[in-house]
Amino acid sequence: MSEADDVPRVEGMDLIGGDISMDFVNTASGRTGPHPTERLRAYADLVTWAERAGLLGPERADRLRRAAAEHPVRAGRALEAAHTLREVIHRVFTRTPAADADLEALARAAAAATAARHLEPQPDGGYAFVWPESDELEQILWPVALSAAELLTSKDRARVKECANDSCRWLFLDRSKNRSRRWCLMRDCGNQAKARRFRARMRENR
């Protein structure tokens, strides 16, 4: 996990999950350790993440930032909803079997996302489901919830893994042919593990 500075932020995190719901879960890390990392500290962080993940264009992102500034209470509730959804998704994909309450919460979020979509004509003459432009601050969570539900009910569910680094534990889709991937990024968590093993061997040799 590369970071922009000493304080982990969404601007500096790698998007390696292979699915937007996994990248969303990865805005937090080290959940079980003494120093968990939270990258969604404010609603503006959520907007920035959504831009980087390709869920929002610049104009739509600016519109949501303005709406959040004008309605800080709503923005706070939307951020709380983001944290809640994120942890529900994390538990659903890391606990076997998933808790009924978490499955129901994800199902409700996916249903709300589906209900918010409209059918609209497209330039090629066809039609598509789209989320209309609005100031709804929780709209960022709609594609995340749908993506998580679709992943959970697909064959790719079996490819979801946790990074083997205990201080990380990011989630990712293992697309390797033999499903042997262990790290979110070899250059970060993988190299850290190699360095630890090397130091341990050196201590043993001494």
N, C-alpha and C positions, 0 to 999 in steps of 0.2 A: 504494500500500500504506500504509494508515494504521496507526500504531503507538501503543500506549498510553503509551510513554515513550521515552527515548533508547536503551534496550536492547530490540530487537525481541522480542516475546513472542507466543505464540499468542493470548493474551487480546485483543491489539490488532489482529490481522491481519484483513483483509477476506477473506471467502469468496466469491470471484468466479469460480471455475473453471468453474462450470456442471456439475460432476460431482464426487463426493466424492474420486475418485482424483486429479483435478487439484488440488483444494484441499489434498490430502495432500502432493502434490509441492511445493506452494507454501509448505510450512513451512520450506523452504530457498530462498534466492535469491542471485543474484550468484555462481553457482557458478564462473564462469570469471574473475571479477574478483579484485582483490587483497584484498578484504575480504568474503568470503562470509558470509551470514547464516544462522545455525542457530537455529531456534525450538524444536526438540525437544531440550532439554538434559537432561531427566530424564524418567522414566516418567510423573510427574505431569503434565508438559506434554502428553504423548500423550493422557492421559485428558481433560485440559481441551479439547484440540482435538476429540476425539471427541464430547464434550458439545456443543460449539459447532456441530459439523457435524450434530448430530441422531442420532448413532449410539448414544449412551448417555443414559439418563435419570439423574436425580440419585442414585437409590438404587443403580443398577448401577455408576455412576461411583465412589460412595463405597466400594462393596464392592471394586472393583479397587484403589483407593488403599490401603485397609487391607491387602489381600493383598500389594501391592507393598512396603508398609512392613514386613510380617512376613517377606517373602522378597526381600531386596534383590538377591541374586544372580540370581534368576529375573527380577526387574524389569530388571536390567542387560542380561540376554540378550534380553528382549522389546524393549527400546529399541534394541539393536543390530539385531535383526531388522527393526524399523520403519525404521531408517536404510537398511538393505540393500534392503528392498522399495521404499522411496521412490525410491532412485537407479535401481533396475531399471526402474521405471515411467517415470521421467524419460527414461532412455536409449531405451526402447522407442518413446516418442512423439516424440523429437527427432532420432533417427538413422535414416536411410533408406539401405539396409534395416536393420532392427533386427538386432542380433547374435543368433545362434542361442542362445548361453548365456543371454542376457537373456530371450528368448522362453520358453526351457525353465524358467527360474526363475519367471517369472510364471505359467506353466502349472502348475507344482508348487504355488505359493501358492494359485491359484484352486482346484485340485483338493483341497487340504487344507481350504479354506474350505467347499467343497461337501460334503466327507465329514463335517464337523463339524455339519452341519445335521440336524435331525430333522423329520419330518412330525408336526404336531400339529393336533387339532381346533380350530376357531375358534368364537367365540360365535354366528356367523351360520349354523352348521351345516356350513360348509365345512372345508377343510383348507389348511394352508400350511406351507412350510418355515420353520423358525425356528432360531436358535441358542439352545440352552438356557442358563439361568442357571448360571454357574460362576465359579471363581476363575482360569480360564485367562487369563494376562496378555496373551497374543498375540491374544485374540479380537477386539480392535479392528481388527486387520489383515485379518480375514476379509472383511468387506464391502468394504473398500478393494480387495483383490486381485480379487474377483469383479467389482466395478465397472470396474476397469481392463481386465480381460480382455473384458468385454462391450463396452466402448467401443472397444477395439482392433479387434474383429471386426465392428463396426457401420459404417454409412455415415457416422456422425458423426465417425469417425476423421479424415476430411478437413477437419473444422472445428476441429481442435485447432491452436492457434497459440501462439507465444511472444510475450510482451510485447517490443516493439521497444526498450525501455530496456535497455541492456547491463548495467546494475547491478541489474536486476530479473530479467528473463527468466522471469516467472511464466507458467504455462500456463493456457489458458482455451479454452472452446468458443465460437467465433465464431458467434453466432446472428443476426447482422445479415443483412439481405436480400441485400446485394451482397457479403457476406463481406469487408468493408473495415476491420473493427476491427483496430487496431494495438497498442492499449495495454491493460494489465490494467484500469486506471482512468484515464479522461481527466483527472479532477481531480487525480491524483497524477503518474503517469509521463507522461501526455499533456501536462499543463501544464508539467512540467519541460522536456520537449522543445521546447515552444513558447517558453519563456523562453530556452533555449540558442540557438535560431534567431534570436530577437530580439537577443540580445547579439552574436551573430556579425554580423548585419546592421549593427548600430551600429558595431562595430569596422571593418567594411569602409567604411562611410560616412565615418568619421573619417580 
